[in-house]
Amino acid sequence: MLKLLLGGSGSGKTTLLYQRIRARAEAGEKSILLVPEQFTSSTEGRIHRELGDALSGLVESFSFTSLAEHILSAEGGSAVQTLSDAGRAVLVRRALEELQDNVHYYFCQMAAETIDELKSAGLSGRQLYELAQDCGTDSAKLSELALIFQGYETLLAGTGMDPSDRLELAASRLEAALARGELPEFLRDRAVFIDEFDTFNAPKKRLMGALLASLPTVTVALCDDGTPLVPGDMSLFSGAKQVAAQLRQLARRNGTA
């Protein structure tokens, strides 16, 4: 089940989230707290301050990356070689070299950064190529990028895995475990709490969908004043309202709204 904690900055969302985590811990129930990568160290410190030594052992904090690695370690896939940003740039350069005279708009760094953004949005090279055909004056530029992207994907298939693909693989492994009626031990009987995120890219959303289908509750704190989202809304909270709407749709799709 999806639960949303909505409120403006300083409204007490995180305090309430920790209160719920503490209540579970006092009842002997375990929880997982998901935060962005840059907050993992400070979050572990706060868990100990808020819950103390005895209860903090019932709470584990993860980033999406570290959670994915735990899932892959339990379900298989952790040993798959994964490219670094430098490794991605090398493969993109090779893709550009193979295209040679067909490349007019993109150089290596720009192409590598754009491919990273496209993968975060959940697009493949083939999908981008199909979309490019209906983009008018931008079709040539996007078609070129799609060819570079597809070349990168071909080279990647024989080399390893793009970093963003590890979240997709972890979601796939979790979905397969759920289909078998099994879950990794570290997820069983846990509630998940998610804090400090403004948005979620496509790989994170897929992993969240698997968590929603697998676990009793997933609670997400968002900086949102709670008023309905209206078409054309460009207010301070419009981005968070769109994220909240996407999460509700994700929960309905997984039968956990």
C-alpha positions as CSV (number, residue, x, y, z in Angstrom):
1,M,0.0,0.0,0.0
2,L,1.2,3.5,-0.9
3,K,1.1,6.2,1.8
4,L,2.0,9.8,1.0
5,L,3.2,12.3,3.6
6,L,2.6,15.7,2.1
7,G,3.6,19.1,3.4
8,G,5.7,22.2,2.7
9,S,9.3,22.6,3.7
10,G,9.6,22.6,7.6
11,S,6.1,21.2,8.1
12,G,7.3,18.2,10.0
13,K,7.1,15.4,7.3
14,T,10.4,13.9,8.3
15,T,9.7,14.1,12.0
16,L,6.4,12.3,11.4
17,L,8.2,9.7,9.3
18,Y,10.7,9.0,12.1
19,Q,7.8,8.7,14.6
20,R,6.2,6.0,12.5
21,I,9.5,4.2,12.1
22,R,10.0,4.4,15.9
23,A,6.5,3.1,16.6
24,R,7.2,0.1,14.4
25,A,10.6,-0.5,16.1
26,E,9.0,-0.3,19.5
27,A,6.5,-3.0,18.3
28,G,9.5,-5.1,17.2
29,E,8.8,-4.5,13.5
30,K,11.6,-3.7,11.0
31,S,11.7,-0.9,8.6
32,I,13.8,0.3,5.6
33,L,14.5,4.0,5.0
34,L,15.4,5.1,1.5
35,V,17.1,8.4,0.9
36,P,19.3,9.9,-1.9
37,E,22.9,8.8,-2.0
38,Q,24.2,12.1,-0.5
39,F,22.1,11.7,2.6
40,T,22.9,8.1,3.6
41,S,25.6,8.9,6.1
42,S,23.7,11.7,7.9
43,T,20.5,9.5,7.8
44,E,22.3,6.6,9.7
45,G,23.4,9.1,12.3
46,R,19.9,10.5,12.7
47,I,18.4,7.0,13.0
48,H,20.7,6.4,16.0
49,R,19.9,9.7,17.6
50,E,16.1,9.3,17.1
51,L,15.8,5.6,18.1
52,G,18.9,4.9,20.3
53,D,21.1,1.8,20.2
54,A,18.4,-0.8,21.0
55,L,15.8,0.3,18.4
56,S,18.1,1.5,15.6
57,G,19.1,-2.1,14.9
58,L,15.5,-2.6,13.5
59,V,16.0,0.1,10.8
60,E,18.2,-0.1,7.7
61,S,18.9,2.9,5.5
62,F,19.7,2.6,1.8
63,S,20.0,4.6,-1.3
64,F,18.3,3.2,-4.4
65,T,21.7,2.1,-5.6
66,S,22.7,0.2,-2.4
67,L,19.2,-1.3,-2.2
68,A,19.5,-2.6,-5.8
69,E,22.9,-4.1,-4.9
70,H,21.4,-5.9,-1.9
71,I,18.6,-7.3,-4.1
72,L,21.1,-8.5,-6.7
73,S,23.3,-10.0,-4.1
74,A,20.3,-12.0,-2.8
75,E,18.7,-12.8,-6.1
76,G,21.6,-13.0,-8.5
77,G,23.2,-10.5,-10.8
78,S,25.6,-8.7,-8.5
79,A,28.6,-10.1,-10.4
80,V,27.7,-8.5,-13.7
81,Q,30.4,-6.1,-14.7
82,T,29.1,-2.5,-14.6
83,L,30.6,0.4,-16.5
84,S,31.8,3.5,-14.8
85,D,31.1,7.0,-16.3
86,A,34.5,6.8,-18.0
87,G,33.7,3.3,-19.4
88,R,30.5,4.7,-20.8
89,A,32.4,7.5,-22.5
90,V,34.8,5.0,-24.1
91,L,31.9,2.9,-25.6
92,V,30.2,6.1,-26.8
93,R,33.4,7.1,-28.5
94,R,33.7,3.7,-30.2
95,A,30.1,4.0,-31.4
96,L,30.9,7.5,-32.8
97,E,34.0,6.1,-34.6
98,E,32.0,3.3,-36.1
99,L,29.4,5.8,-37.5
100,Q,32.2,8.1,-38.8
101,D,30.8,10.3,-41.6
102,N,27.2,9.8,-40.4
103,V,27.8,12.0,-37.3
104,H,27.4,15.8,-37.7
105,Y,25.9,17.1,-34.5
106,Y,27.3,15.2,-31.5
107,F,30.7,14.8,-29.9
108,C,31.6,12.2,-27.3
109,Q,30.9,14.0,-24.0
110,M,27.6,15.5,-25.1
111,A,26.4,12.1,-26.5
112,A,27.4,10.2,-23.3
113,E,25.6,12.7,-21.0
114,T,22.5,12.7,-23.2
115,I,22.4,8.9,-23.3
116,D,22.6,8.9,-19.5
117,E,19.6,11.2,-19.3
118,L,17.7,9.2,-21.9
119,K,18.3,5.9,-20.0
120,S,17.1,7.7,-16.8
121,A,13.9,8.5,-18.6
122,G,13.5,4.8,-19.6
123,L,14.1,5.2,-23.3
124,S,16.1,2.8,-25.6
125,G,17.9,3.7,-28.8
126,R,15.2,2.1,-30.8
127,Q,12.4,4.1,-29.1
128,L,14.3,7.3,-29.6
129,Y,14.7,6.5,-33.3
130,E,11.0,6.0,-33.7
131,L,10.2,9.2,-31.8
132,A,12.7,11.1,-33.9
133,Q,10.8,10.4,-37.1
134,D,8.0,12.8,-36.1
135,C,10.1,15.7,-34.8
136,G,10.2,17.9,-37.8
137,T,13.3,20.0,-38.1
138,D,14.9,18.2,-35.2
139,S,14.5,14.7,-36.7
140,A,18.0,14.6,-38.2
141,K,19.7,15.5,-35.0
142,L,17.6,13.1,-32.9
143,S,18.0,10.3,-35.5
144,E,21.8,10.7,-35.3
145,L,21.6,10.5,-31.5
146,A,19.5,7.4,-31.8
147,L,22.1,5.8,-34.0
148,I,24.8,6.6,-31.5
149,F,22.6,5.3,-28.7
150,Q,21.9,2.0,-30.6
151,G,25.6,1.6,-31.3
152,Y,26.4,2.1,-27.7
153,E,23.8,-0.5,-26.7
154,T,25.3,-3.0,-29.1
155,L,28.8,-2.5,-27.8
156,L,27.5,-2.6,-24.2
157,A,25.8,-6.0,-24.8
158,G,29.2,-7.6,-25.2
159,T,30.9,-5.7,-22.4
160,G,28.8,-5.3,-19.3
161,M,26.0,-3.2,-17.9
162,D,25.2,0.5,-17.8
163,P,25.0,1.8,-14.2
164,S,21.3,2.7,-14.6
165,D,20.5,-0.8,-15.8
166,R,21.4,-2.2,-12.4
167,L,18.2,-0.7,-10.9
168,E,16.2,-2.2,-13.8
169,L,17.8,-5.6,-13.2
170,A,17.2,-5.4,-9.4
171,A,13.5,-4.6,-10.1
172,S,13.3,-7.5,-12.6
173,R,14.9,-9.9,-10.0
174,L,12.4,-8.7,-7.3
175,E,9.5,-9.1,-9.6
176,A,10.6,-12.7,-10.4
177,A,11.0,-13.4,-6.7
178,L,7.5,-12.1,-6.1
179,A,6.1,-14.3,-8.9
180,R,7.6,-17.3,-7.1
181,G,6.1,-16.2,-3.8
182,E,9.5,-15.5,-2.4
183,L,11.3,-12.4,-1.2
184,P,14.9,-11.7,-0.2
185,E,15.2,-12.2,3.6
186,F,16.2,-8.6,4.2
187,L,12.9,-7.4,2.7
188,R,10.5,-9.8,4.5
189,D,8.0,-8.1,6.8
190,R,9.5,-4.7,6.3
191,A,7.8,-1.4,5.7
192,V,9.6,1.1,3.4
193,F,9.9,4.8,4.1
194,I,11.2,7.2,1.4
195,D,12.4,10.7,2.2
196,E,14.3,13.7,0.7
197,F,13.4,12.9,-3.0
198,D,12.0,15.6,-5.3
199,T,11.5,13.2,-8.3
200,F,12.1,9.6,-9.4
201,N,13.5,8.5,-12.7
202,A,12.3,5.5,-14.7
203,P,14.6,2.9,-13.1
204,K,13.7,4.1,-9.6
205,K,10.0,4.0,-10.5
206,R,10.2,0.4,-11.7
207,L,12.0,-0.6,-8.5
208,M,9.4,1.3,-6.4
209,G,6.7,-0.6,-8.3
210,A,8.3,-3.9,-7.3
211,L,8.5,-2.7,-3.7
212,L,4.8,-1.7,-3.7
213,A,3.8,-5.1,-5.0
214,S,6.0,-6.9,-2.5
215,L,5.7,-5.1,0.8
216,P,2.9,-4.2,3.1
217,T,3.4,-0.4,3.0
218,V,5.6,2.1,1.2
219,T,5.5,5.6,2.7
220,V,6.8,8.5,0.6
221,A,7.4,12.0,2.0
222,L,7.0,14.8,-0.6
223,C,7.2,18.6,-0.4
224,D,3.6,19.2,-1.5
225,D,0.9,21.4,0.0
226,G,-1.7,18.8,-0.6
227,T,-4.0,20.8,-2.9
228,P,-5.2,19.1,-6.1
229,L,-3.0,19.2,-9.2
230,V,-4.7,21.3,-11.9
231,P,-3.7,21.5,-15.6
232,G,-1.1,24.2,-16.3
233,D,-0.1,24.4,-12.7
234,M,3.3,26.1,-12.4
235,S,3.3,26.8,-8.7
236,L,6.1,26.0,-6.2
237,F,4.6,22.6,-5.5
238,S,3.6,21.6,-9.1
239,G,6.6,19.3,-9.5
240,A,5.9,17.4,-6.3
241,K,2.2,17.2,-7.2
242,Q,3.1,15.5,-10.5
243,V,5.4,13.1,-8.7
244,A,2.5,12.3,-6.2
245,A,0.1,11.7,-9.1
246,Q,2.7,9.4,-10.8
247,L,3.2,7.4,-7.6
248,R,-0.6,7.0,-7.1
249,Q,-0.8,5.7,-10.7
250,L,2.1,3.4,-10.1
251,A,0.3,2.0,-6.9
252,R,-2.9,1.5,-8.9
253,R,-1.0,-0.4,-11.6
254,N,0.4,-2.7,-8.9
255,G,-2.9,-3.1,-7.1
256,T,-1.7,-1.3,-4.0
257,A,-3.4,2.1,-4.2
